[in-house]
Amino acid sequence: MELTKPPVIEVGVEFHFDPRPDKQPWDPAVAVPFIDLFQGEYPHVEVIQEEKIRIEKRTPDGTPKAISGKISLDRVRARNEEGSRWLQVGNDLLVYSFVRKGETYPGFRELCTEALHKLDSYVEHFQPVAVHRTALTYLDLIEIPVPAGATIQLEDYFRLRVETPEETFGPIGYVSLRLFFPQTETRDQLLLWFDTVPTKPGEGILRFQMHWKCICEDVASLNKEEIRLRLDRAHRRLVDCFRDSFTERGWALFGPIGSS
């Protein structure tokens, strides 16, 4: 299946690890040296912290009386000059991402290979016991042209939707769905967020965002080929679900070539 106008704007590969028993506490002194290994490739570095607030006492009317807070490291991330490749490291976490910046989408195979190269570096540096979970994420932006004064029906383009009696509710102006499909013996678990994206008045386009996440549990390995097979399976699942989310009219938006 080939699309001349693929809607992909972001792709991410996540690796979640079982750490070695003697791993160091997670802080910048542990995270930054790993990111520094890629300074030539990803020169722009950001440190992301999180603040946890604890209310220890309250007055009789419920007002907080004693509050304590703690700031800790969430993750460190770095990007290339173009902002099209991102590398993030968190506590027992590695994320490699592609962000489309106008260039041609390189395809899953190329991005998966790049992510597995970064996995090699993580394993050599941190020496985890295993990858226990991996995940593949996609963010798609769908644009539907709307002639001036016209309206569209979602069912003309999408096969996933919420149906309401229009005579009572009126036309739908905004969509926000979150769908979860649990793991089975033959399928990894899948999450989908489907949302309307605001547009300017008179722009003549309706935009929808589809955020996909396929989660592969129980990987229990550091073998790259085993991990690649799990990611390949996740990719096939996402591709099949993406295709079946659209009617033929909706599918035509992406300029398909050959068999779908």
VEXNU-866888 format. One line per 2 residues: number of its first residue (from 1); their letters; for each residue x, y, z of N, C-alpha, C. Coordinates in steps of 0.001 Angstrom, whole numbers, plus 500000, padded with zeros to 6 digits. Layout:
BEGIN
NUM = A = X,Y,Z,X,Y,Z,X,Y,Z  ...
***
This chain:
BEGIN
1 = ME = 500841,498810,500000,500000,500000,500000,500881,501246,500000  500709,502111,499035,501495,503332,498944,500555,504520,498840
3 = LT = 500864,505573,499603,500060,506787,499593,500920,507939,499086  500412,508669,498113,501157,509828,497599,501016,511037,498512
5 = KP = 499991,511033,499358,499780,512129,500310,499547,511557,501709  500558,510919,502277,500373,510314,503602,500096,511398,504653
7 = PV = 499179,511143,505587,498829,512159,506582,499731,512165,507811  500803,511390,507789,501668,511236,508961,502390,512545,509279
9 = IE = 502308,512968,510534,503087,514139,510951,504075,513799,512080  503819,512710,512823,504768,512263,513847,504731,510745,513959
11 = VG = 505896,510160,514228,506009,508727,514516,506960,508575,515699  506613,507701,516632,507485,507480,517773,507622,506006,518106
13 = VE = 508805,505631,518576,509052,504271,519052,509517,504375,520501  508811,503676,521392,509138,503690,522818,509707,502340,523247
15 = FH = 510712,502395,524121,511254,501195,524749,511204,501395,526266  510559,500467,526967,510488,500494,528425,511306,499313,528960
17 = FD = 512139,499579,529955,513159,498608,530355,512949,498058,531759  513409,496820,531944,513658,496273,533272,515095,496633,533617
19 = PR = 515324,497440,534656,516682,497915,534940,517533,496875,535637  518818,497090,535591,519732,496241,536342,519530,496502,537835
21 = PD = 519777,495510,538685,519491,495664,540119,520254,496808,540785  521450,497095,540291,522266,498127,540941,522220,499457,540199
23 = KQ = 521136,499724,539487,521061,500962,538720,521102,502178,539637  521657,503265,539133,521780,504492,539905,520446,505225,539978
25 = PW = 520226,506020,541025,519007,506828,541109,518895,507756,539898  517689,507974,539436,517462,508754,538218,517602,510253,538504
27 = DP = 518591,510860,537889,518796,512306,538025,519595,512787,536825  519787,514108,536671,520509,514628,535502,521913,514068,535334
29 = AV = 522582,513772,536447,523943,513242,536349,523965,511877,535670  522847,511162,535708,522735,509859,535050,522260,510019,533612
31 = AV = 521304,510924,533395,520664,511050,532085,521504,511798,531061  522089,512920,531471,522745,513808,530506,523941,513155,529801
33 = PF = 524792,512366,530492,525906,511745,529762,525466,510865,528599  524297,510235,528712,523800,509442,527582,523425,510339,526416
35 = ID = 522692,511392,526676,522315,512322,525605,523550,512966,524980  524576,513207,525792,525806,513822,525270,526509,512937,524245
37 = LF = 526220,511642,524259,526813,510752,523256,526397,511143,521844  525281,511853,521717,524711,512188,520414,524751,513695,520155
39 = QG = 525676,514382,520832,525710,515841,520751,525877,516339,519313  526689,515659,518519,526883,516083,517140,525644,515919,516286
41 = EY = 524847,514907,516594,523646,514605,515825,522421,515355,516341  522365,515508,517669,521228,516173,518309,521749,517260,519249
43 = PH = 522092,518430,518719,522764,519444,519534,521847,520228,520471  520546,520181,520261,519621,520992,521060,519004,520127,522166
45 = VE = 519337,520448,523418,518979,519602,524562,518026,520346,525488  517030,519613,525988,516074,520159,526950,515966,519204,528138
47 = VI = 515926,519759,529327,515724,518979,530547,514297,519229,531033  513523,518175,531165,512123,518286,531582,511997,517771,533009
49 = QE = 511512,518635,533897,511354,518265,535292,509877,518244,535664  509561,517543,536730,508197,517521,537240,508198,517884,538710
51 = EK = 507112,518533,539128,506981,518949,540520,505828,518192,541162  506110,517556,542266,505087,516846,543028,504792,517633,544301
53 = IR = 503534,517959,544515,503115,518736,545687,502319,517826,546622  502654,517851,547867,501981,517022,548877,501355,517926,549937
55 = IE = 500049,517769,550144,499352,518511,551195,499331,517630,552443  500036,518080,553469,500196,517257,554660,499143,517546,555732
57 = KR = 498661,518767,555791,497655,519127,556793,496652,520087,556170  495437,520046,556687,494393,520973,556274,493740,521598,557504
59 = TP = 493214,522811,557334,492438,523452,558386,491050,522826,558402  490256,523089,559430,488902,522505,559481,488042,522833,558274
61 = DG = 488276,523972,557627,487463,524313,556446,488027,523733,555156  489089,522921,555259,489637,522261,554082,490773,522993,553408
63 = TP = 491127,524185,553898,492219,524949,553295,493565,524293,553621  494450,524128,552616,495772,523547,552909,496525,524362,553942
65 = KA = 497090,523662,554930,497833,524326,555989,499318,524074,555877  499678,522860,555508,501097,522510,555356,501285,521828,554011
67 = IS = 502145,522401,553205,502368,521891,551857,503864,521668,551656  504214,520539,551084,505606,520277,550728,505674,519941,549251
69 = GK = 506795,520229,548644,506948,519969,547217,508311,519395,546896  508364,518683,545772,509624,518093,545355,509717,518173,543838
71 = IS = 510829,518662,543354,511074,518736,541919,512050,517621,541541  511666,516821,540553,512524,515718,540137,512622,515684,538614
73 = LD = 513598,514957,538133,513815,514850,536693,512785,513926,536070  512126,514384,535026,511230,513534,534255,512017,512863,533143
75 = RV = 512542,513665,532214,513338,513121,531123,514214,514203,530528  515170,513787,529736,516014,514698,528966,515796,514362,527500
77 = RA = 515618,515380,526685,515397,515133,525264,516285,516047,524436  516571,515594,523225,517434,516350,522319,516900,516195,520902
79 = RN = 517164,517189,520066,516691,517151,518685,517791,517599,517736  517597,517252,516473,518541,517705,515454,518231,519144,515060
81 = EE = 519040,519705,514165,518879,521105,513773,517511,521375,513173  517005,520437,512365,515729,520630,511666,514523,520403,512567
83 = GS = 514732,519755,513700,513618,519413,514569,512818,518230,514063  513408,517450,513162,512697,516305,512577,512998,514990,513298
85 = RW = 514034,514941,514099,514381,513752,514866,514571,514150,516325  513938,513383,517211,514025,513635,518645,514449,512362,519358
87 = LQ = 515294,512526,520371,515722,511423,521215,515425,511806,522663  514675,510956,523372,514323,511225,524759,514740,510055,525628
89 = VG = 515271,510389,526790,515617,509347,527762,514952,509703,529085  514245,508717,529648,513599,508881,530945,514010,507750,531863
91 = ND = 513341,507658,532989,513662,506608,533961,513231,505259,533391  514201,504451,532958,513945,503154,532308,513115,503318,531045
93 = LL = 513386,504375,530308,512607,504700,529111,513498,505318,528044  513286,504896,526794,513941,505500,525635,512869,505719,524565
95 = VY = 512829,506931,524008,511859,507263,522968,512593,507893,521793  512344,507353,520603,512909,507924,519384,511746,508372,518500
97 = SF = 511771,509622,518028,510630,510188,517318,511038,510887,516034  510138,510813,515073,510222,511564,513819,509092,512587,513798
99 = VR = 509432,513832,513475,508443,514896,513317,508573,515431,511900  507499,515367,511151,507547,515765,509749,507641,517276,509626
101 = KG = 508642,517739,508915,508891,519168,508736,508851,519539,507260  507866,519012,506559,507725,519333,505145,508380,518335,504219
103 = ET = 509315,517532,504750,510014,516571,503906,509151,515340,503684  509590,514483,502793,508885,513236,502514,508977,512315,503729
105 = YP = 507880,511664,504045,507884,510691,505136,508785,509523,504752  509827,509226,505550,510800,508201,505147,510282,506767,505224
107 = GF = 509167,506551,505912,508617,505202,506015,509000,504527,507319  508178,503568,507714,508373,502889,508991,509688,502127,509052
109 = RE = 510059,501437,507992,511269,500606,508020,512499,501425,508399  512642,502575,507762,513810,503420,508030,513790,503930,509465
111 = LC = 512634,504379,509934,512544,504911,511290,512755,503829,512338  512251,502635,512067,512448,501524,513002,513931,501182,513121
113 = TE = 514631,501154,511993,516068,500875,512013,516819,501939,512800  516460,503204,512615,517098,504287,513370,516845,504116,514869
115 = AL = 515607,503767,515232,515266,503594,516643,516050,502435,517259  516218,501349,516525,516944,500192,517050,518433,500489,517206
117 = HK = 518979,501365,516373,520366,501808,516572,520499,502552,517908  519508,503392,518211,519544,504112,519489,519354,503142,520653
119 = LD = 518575,502101,520440,518422,501071,521462,519764,500414,521767  520554,500125,520741,521888,499553,520954,522708,500430,521893
121 = SY = 522669,501733,521648,523456,502669,522457,522956,502688,523900  521637,502656,524075,521072,502658,525425,521504,501403,526182
123 = VE = 521400,500257,525537,521750,498996,526190,523226,498987,526586  524086,499473,525699,525513,499519,526012,525796,500462,527178
125 = HF = 525069,501577,527231,525341,502595,528252,524744,502231,529610  523473,501811,529644,522779,501579,530910,522729,500103,531326
127 = QP = 522965,499201,530394,522983,497758,530655,521721,497268,531386  520548,497515,530808,519320,497008,531430,519235,495489,531303
129 = VA = 518324,494894,532062,518122,493444,532000,517393,493064,530720  516368,493850,530357,515564,493527,529179,514660,494699,528824
131 = VH = 514164,494677,527605,513028,495519,527232,511774,494749,527645  510949,495333,528500,509744,494594,528904,508508,495062,528136
133 = RT = 508593,496245,527534,507468,496733,526732,507999,497689,525676  507403,497634,524489,507697,498629,523468,506381,499128,522907
135 = AL = 506404,500277,522293,505172,500854,521754,505507,501637,520487  504541,501661,519589,504651,502402,518338,503519,503413,518298
137 = TY = 503855,504681,518081,502856,505741,518044,502883,506457,516698  501714,506845,516243,501566,507640,515024,500631,508803,515321
139 = LD = 500926,509939,514729,500024,511084,514759,499737,511470,513315  498458,511393,512930,498031,511696,511570,497142,512929,511570
141 = LI = 497275,513741,510535,496430,514921,510355,495655,514758,509054  494329,514713,509183,493461,514499,508025,492772,515814,507684
143 = EI = 492885,516240,506442,492266,517477,505989,491221,517163,504917  490010,517671,505134,488901,517451,504204,488459,518793,503641
145 = PV = 488606,519006,502336,488149,520267,501738,486629,520396,501852  486174,521599,502193,484741,521870,502299,484419,523107,501469
147 = PA = 483646,522965,500393,483272,524131,499581,482506,525162,500401  482601,526424,499998,481934,527509,500720,480431,527228,500839
149 = GA = 479931,527347,502071,478513,527154,502318,478068,525716,502425  478968,524773,502223,478607,523356,502254,478887,522762,503635
151 = TI = 478288,521630,503912,478585,520854,505107,478945,519443,504669  479612,518715,505539,479952,517329,505224,479368,516417,506290
153 = QL = 479192,515165,505941,478780,514142,506880,479992,513276,507212  480267,513098,508481,481439,512320,508880,481393,510906,508307
155 = ED = 480196,510336,508218,480096,508965,507722,480455,508843,506248  480548,509969,505538,481000,509917,504144,482508,509662,504054
157 = YF = 483234,509944,505149,484690,509841,505136,485222,508835,506159  484590,508760,507321,485100,507938,508416,484155,506783,508717
159 = RL = 484752,505670,509112,483971,504517,509559,483975,504399,511080  484586,505349,511761,484508,505399,513212,483957,506773,513584
161 = RV = 482924,506765,514424,482247,508001,514743,481272,507761,515890  480767,508864,516437,479663,508822,517385,478407,509266,516646
163 = ET = 477350,508492,516777,476100,508852,516115,475118,509428,517133  474521,510548,516781,473501,511167,517617,472301,511507,516738
165 = PE = 471097,511512,517299,469934,511907,516503,469990,513400,516170  470247,513709,514912,470463,515103,514518,469235,515964,514733
167 = ET = 468048,515383,514595,466841,516177,514768,466712,516696,516203  467370,516022,517162,467331,516460,518557,468570,517266,518927
169 = FG = 469744,516748,518558,471006,517365,518970,471455,518476,518029  471080,518370,516768,471636,519264,515765,472923,518696,515210
171 = PI = 473562,519382,514243,474800,518867,513646,475960,518886,514635  476863,517924,514487,478043,517845,515347,479045,518918,514930
173 = GY = 479534,519683,515908,480502,520731,515615,481920,520384,516016  482092,519417,516913,483422,519055,517399,483394,517595,517823
175 = VS = 484462,516885,517518,484570,515470,517854,485799,515242,518731  485647,514472,519788,486780,514061,520611,486472,512676,521172
177 = LR = 487151,511673,520635,486931,510289,521047,488233,509697,521571  488100,508838,522569,489239,508028,523002,488775,506590,523035
179 = LF = 489449,505740,522283,489062,504340,522147,490210,503454,522604  489870,502387,523325,490869,501431,523796,490447,500034,523395
181 = FP = 491382,499294,522805,491123,497926,522364,492135,497022,523074  491695,496183,524012,492624,495413,524840,493371,494349,524058
183 = QT = 494441,493897,524673,495272,492851,524083,494515,491531,524022  494725,490794,522936,494194,489439,522807,495361,488506,522507
185 = ET = 495080,487255,522256,496140,486295,521965,496871,486631,520672  496195,487273,519723,496793,487531,518416,496979,489014,518123
187 = RD = 496522,489894,519008,496599,491325,518742,497117,492071,519959  498028,493029,519721,498502,493889,520799,497450,494954,521097
189 = QL = 497531,495500,522311,496541,496502,522688,496742,497784,521892  495641,498474,521671,495633,499642,520792,494832,500766,521437
191 = LL = 495380,501973,521365,494671,503171,521791,494560,504117,520605  493419,504793,520513,493200,505771,519453,492499,506985,520033
193 = WF = 493101,508157,519804,492461,509426,520106,492078,510073,518778  490825,510438,518644,490300,510994,517391,489650,512331,517725
195 = DT = 490220,513425,517189,489776,514758,517583,489653,515690,516382  488721,516627,516495,488654,517743,515556,489781,518725,515873
197 = VP = 490392,519299,514844,491421,520327,515002,490813,521659,514580  490884,522691,515426,490280,523981,515070,490855,524549,513775
199 = TK = 490005,525198,512999,490419,525884,511775,489920,527316,511818  490483,528152,510955,490065,529545,510883,488764,529663,510094
201 = PG = 487898,530609,510455,486661,530818,509697,486954,531091,508219  486225,530424,507354,486408,530639,505931,487591,529927,505321
203 = EG = 488274,529088,506094,489461,528405,505570,489098,527343,504545  487871,526813,504638,487421,525838,503648,487973,524448,503844
205 = IL = 488408,524130,505069,488978,522811,505371,488498,522371,506745  488162,521095,506857,487963,520472,508161,489175,519617,508470
207 = RF = 489686,519725,509683,490869,518959,510071,490532,518035,511235  491097,516832,511148,490939,515844,512214,492316,515256,512531
209 = QM = 492506,514984,513792,493766,514406,514258,493502,513006,514789  494335,512056,514352,494242,510684,514837,495580,510317,515480
211 = HW = 495537,510070,516765,496739,509711,517514,496636,508234,517888  497531,507434,517341,497510,505982,517523,498642,505540,518452
213 = KC = 498365,504515,519247,499419,503904,520060,499159,502419,520180  500089,501618,519670,500020,500164,519783,501097,499724,520769
215 = IC = 500696,499022,521821,501586,498673,522928,501873,497172,522908  503144,496838,522887,503585,495430,522868,504107,495066,524257
217 = ED = 503338,494289,524995,503728,493883,526340,504555,492594,526293  505203,492312,527432,505893,491032,527644,506940,490746,526568
219 = VA = 507710,491767,526215,508784,491565,525236,509891,490706,525851  510343,491082,527039,511283,490279,527838,512521,489865,527049
221 = SL = 513134,490828,526370,514289,490497,525543,515097,491758,525260  516383,491532,524921,517226,492593,524366,517633,492256,522938
223 = NK = 517084,491180,522408,517404,490764,521047,516723,491695,520050  517532,492366,519234,516972,493368,518320,516009,492771,517318
225 = EE = 516287,491580,516839,515404,490993,515829,514061,490609,516439  514066,490135,517683,512804,489847,518352,512002,491125,518557
227 = IR = 512691,492186,518945,512006,493465,519165,511504,494029,517842  512299,493880,516788,511864,494351,515468,510593,493617,515017
229 = LR = 510530,492311,515269,509344,491551,514890,508106,492054,515625  508254,492396,516910,507119,492928,517654,506689,494282,517099
231 = LD = 507660,495118,516738,507324,496422,516170,506708,496276,514782  507202,495319,514008,506602,495053,512685,505130,494654,512842
233 = RA = 504863,493801,513826,503485,493368,514048,502603,494543,514480  503165,495400,515337,502420,496588,515765,502135,497503,514582
235 = HR = 503123,497640,513706,502940,498489,512531,501845,497949,511624  501841,496651,511390,500792,496056,510552,499413,496285,511170
237 = RL = 499341,496171,512487,498056,496408,513161,497600,497854,512971  498506,498790,513114,498142,500193,512941,497736,500488,511499
239 = VD = 498464,499935,510550,498136,500161,509140,496744,499610,508815  496458,498394,509289,495155,497791,509016,494025,498612,509641
241 = CF = 494232,499052,510883,493188,499826,511562,493018,501196,510916  494128,501806,510506,494040,503104,509829,493238,502974,508533
243 = RD = 493562,501959,507736,492851,501781,506461,491364,501570,506686  491014,500767,507670,489613,500438,507884,488854,501527,508635
245 = SF = 489549,502614,508980,488878,503750,509611,488192,504655,508593  488439,504418,507289,487965,505332,506249,487068,504626,505244
247 = TE = 486117,505373,504720,485353,504929,503559,486227,505096,502323  485760,504652,501177,486527,504836,499943,486731,506316,499638
249 = RG = 485729,507116,499929,485859,508562,499703,486913,509164,500623  486927,508721,501868,487945,509215,502788,489330,508730,502414
251 = WA = 489435,507473,501995,490725,506905,501617,491334,507632,500425  490482,508123,499532,490963,508825,498340,491677,510131,498695
253 = LF = 491472,510654,499901,492151,511885,500315,493671,511736,500314  494150,510498,500467,495580,510261,500642,496284,509817,499361
255 = GP = 495593,509861,498236,496207,509531,496954,496773,508137,496908  495978,507102,497204,496515,505733,497198,496932,505274,495806
257 = IG = 497991,504480,495779,498469,503872,494532,498371,502365,494668  497779,501708,493693,497709,500244,493700,496707,499759,494710
259 = SS = 496870,498507,495134,495914,497855,496019,496026,498421,497407  494859,498584,498050,494840,499059,499434,494821,497900,500408
***
